[in-house]
Amino acid sequence: MNRSWLLPISLVPLLGATGTLVQALAISLCTALLIGLHQALMTPLRRHLEQGPRLWASTLFAAALATCLHLGLQAWAMPLAHQLALYPLLLALPCLGSETLPAQPGRNRHLGLGLLGFLAAALALGSCRQLLVDGLGLHLAALAPGALVLLGLLLGLYNHLRPSNTASRRQGTR
């Protein structure tokens, strides 16, 4: 079964819950907390369970942790819970996506770099959306389609500014 769809669908909390800088910081910290707890719970089980039961256990842990996170936000930070809506519940998907990473020595480092990238993307997206909505009055940025367009523009800017290590290839030649 191909589980590569889990990582792109993890963009839903990033696009939906980054309307302001505070929301972006909250959803990224919730993601780091949830994935960290999920990995801490799954680490002792990985060597004792085979692939099928391990994915079931991972799914149960991810759903339970996301539910506890959502209930905790409602209990201790009700205004923030209302702003984030149901997006903290969707954070179970990055947990499942992180479980499908190959078991190799640099797995935790790769996961940590991915979480830092998610944090940077969420903060950049949240601050740009807040600036566009509050500062310039562009209300499309407050909606999810505007967030997707803005994320594409930010990724394009990142790729343009990032130095490329690969040699250019001529396309269309044989």
C-alpha positions as CSV (number, residue, x, y, z in Angstrom):
1,M,0.0,0.0,0.0
2,N,1.3,3.4,-1.0
3,R,1.2,5.8,2.0
4,S,2.8,8.8,0.2
5,W,-0.6,10.6,0.3
6,L,-0.2,11.2,4.1
7,L,2.4,13.9,3.8
8,P,0.6,16.1,1.2
9,I,-2.6,15.9,3.1
10,S,-0.7,17.2,6.2
11,L,-0.8,20.6,4.5
12,V,-4.4,21.0,5.5
13,P,-3.6,22.2,9.1
14,L,-0.8,24.4,7.7
15,L,-3.1,26.1,5.2
16,G,-6.2,26.3,7.4
17,A,-4.8,27.3,10.8
18,T,-2.3,30.0,9.9
19,G,-4.5,33.0,9.5
20,T,-2.4,35.0,12.0
21,L,1.0,34.7,13.5
22,V,-0.4,33.5,16.8
23,Q,-2.4,30.8,15.1
24,A,0.7,29.7,13.1
25,L,2.9,29.5,16.2
26,A,0.2,27.6,18.1
27,I,-0.4,25.0,15.3
28,S,3.3,24.5,14.7
29,L,4.0,24.0,18.4
30,C,1.0,21.6,18.6
31,T,2.5,19.7,15.7
32,A,5.9,19.4,17.3
33,L,4.4,18.4,20.6
34,L,2.1,15.8,19.0
35,I,4.8,14.2,16.8
36,G,7.3,14.2,19.6
37,L,4.9,12.4,21.9
38,H,3.8,10.0,19.2
39,Q,7.4,9.1,18.4
40,A,8.2,8.7,22.1
41,L,5.3,6.2,22.5
42,M,6.1,4.3,19.3
43,T,9.8,3.9,19.8
44,P,9.6,1.0,22.3
45,L,6.9,-0.7,20.2
46,R,8.7,-0.7,16.9
47,R,11.0,-3.6,17.6
48,H,8.2,-5.7,19.1
49,L,5.5,-5.2,16.5
50,E,5.5,-6.2,12.8
51,Q,4.5,-3.7,10.1
52,G,0.7,-4.3,10.1
53,P,0.1,-4.2,13.9
54,R,2.6,-1.3,14.2
55,L,0.5,0.9,11.8
56,W,-2.6,0.1,13.7
57,A,-0.9,1.0,17.0
58,S,0.4,4.2,15.4
59,T,-3.0,5.1,14.2
60,L,-4.6,4.6,17.6
61,F,-1.8,6.6,19.4
62,A,-2.1,9.5,16.8
63,A,-5.9,9.7,17.2
64,A,-5.7,9.5,21.0
65,L,-3.0,12.2,21.2
66,A,-4.8,14.5,18.7
67,T,-8.0,14.1,20.7
68,C,-6.3,14.9,24.0
69,L,-4.6,17.9,22.4
70,H,-7.9,19.2,21.1
71,L,-9.6,18.7,24.4
72,G,-6.7,20.3,26.3
73,L,-6.9,23.4,24.0
74,Q,-10.6,23.6,24.7
75,A,-10.1,23.3,28.5
76,W,-7.2,25.7,28.9
77,A,-7.2,28.0,25.8
78,M,-10.7,28.3,24.6
79,P,-10.2,31.4,22.4
80,L,-7.3,29.7,20.7
81,A,-9.2,26.5,20.3
82,H,-12.0,28.4,18.6
83,Q,-9.6,30.1,16.2
84,L,-7.9,26.8,15.4
85,A,-11.3,25.0,15.0
86,L,-10.8,21.3,14.1
87,Y,-7.3,21.6,12.6
88,P,-5.5,20.2,15.7
89,L,-7.4,17.0,15.2
90,L,-5.9,16.7,11.7
91,L,-2.5,16.7,13.2
92,A,-2.8,13.0,13.5
93,L,-1.9,12.8,9.8
94,P,1.7,14.1,10.2
95,C,2.1,11.6,13.0
96,L,1.1,8.8,10.6
97,G,3.3,10.3,7.9
98,S,6.3,10.3,10.2
99,E,5.7,6.6,11.0
100,T,6.2,5.7,7.4
101,L,9.7,7.2,7.3
102,P,12.3,4.4,6.8
103,A,14.0,3.0,9.9
104,Q,17.5,4.3,9.4
105,P,20.1,5.9,11.8
106,G,19.3,9.5,10.8
107,R,15.5,9.1,11.1
108,N,15.1,11.4,14.1
109,R,17.3,14.1,12.6
110,H,15.4,13.9,9.4
111,L,12.1,14.2,11.3
112,G,13.5,17.2,13.4
113,L,14.5,19.0,10.2
114,G,11.1,18.4,8.8
115,L,9.5,19.8,11.9
116,L,11.7,22.9,11.7
117,G,10.7,23.3,8.1
118,F,7.1,23.1,9.1
119,L,7.6,25.7,11.8
120,A,9.3,28.0,9.4
121,A,6.6,27.6,6.8
122,A,3.8,28.1,9.3
123,L,5.4,31.3,10.7
124,A,6.2,32.7,7.3
125,L,2.7,31.9,6.0
126,G,1.0,33.2,9.2
127,S,2.9,36.5,9.2
128,C,2.4,37.1,5.4
129,R,-1.3,36.3,5.7
130,Q,-1.8,38.6,8.6
131,L,0.1,41.4,6.9
132,L,-1.9,41.0,3.7
133,V,-5.3,40.9,5.5
134,D,-4.7,43.5,8.1
135,G,-2.2,45.8,6.4
136,L,-3.3,45.7,2.8
137,G,-6.9,44.7,3.1
138,L,-6.5,41.7,0.7
139,H,-9.2,39.4,2.2
140,L,-8.4,36.5,-0.2
141,A,-5.3,35.8,2.0
142,A,-7.6,35.0,4.9
143,L,-9.2,32.1,3.0
144,A,-7.6,28.7,2.4
145,P,-7.3,29.2,-1.4
146,G,-5.4,32.4,-0.7
147,A,-3.1,30.5,1.7
148,L,-2.4,27.9,-1.0
149,V,-1.5,30.6,-3.5
150,L,0.7,32.4,-0.9
151,L,2.4,29.1,0.1
152,G,3.2,28.5,-3.6
153,L,4.6,32.0,-3.9
154,L,6.7,31.6,-0.8
155,L,8.1,28.2,-2.0
156,G,8.9,29.8,-5.4
157,L,10.8,32.6,-3.6
158,Y,12.6,30.0,-1.5
159,N,13.6,28.0,-4.6
160,H,14.7,31.2,-6.3
161,L,16.9,32.4,-3.4
162,R,18.3,28.9,-2.6
163,P,21.7,28.2,-4.3
164,S,21.4,25.2,-6.6
165,N,24.1,22.5,-6.4
166,T,23.0,20.6,-9.5
167,A,24.4,21.4,-13.0
168,S,21.9,22.6,-15.5
169,R,20.7,20.0,-18.1
170,R,19.6,20.7,-21.5
171,Q,16.1,19.5,-22.0
172,G,14.7,18.1,-25.2
173,T,18.0,16.6,-26.5
174,R,18.7,13.0,-27.1
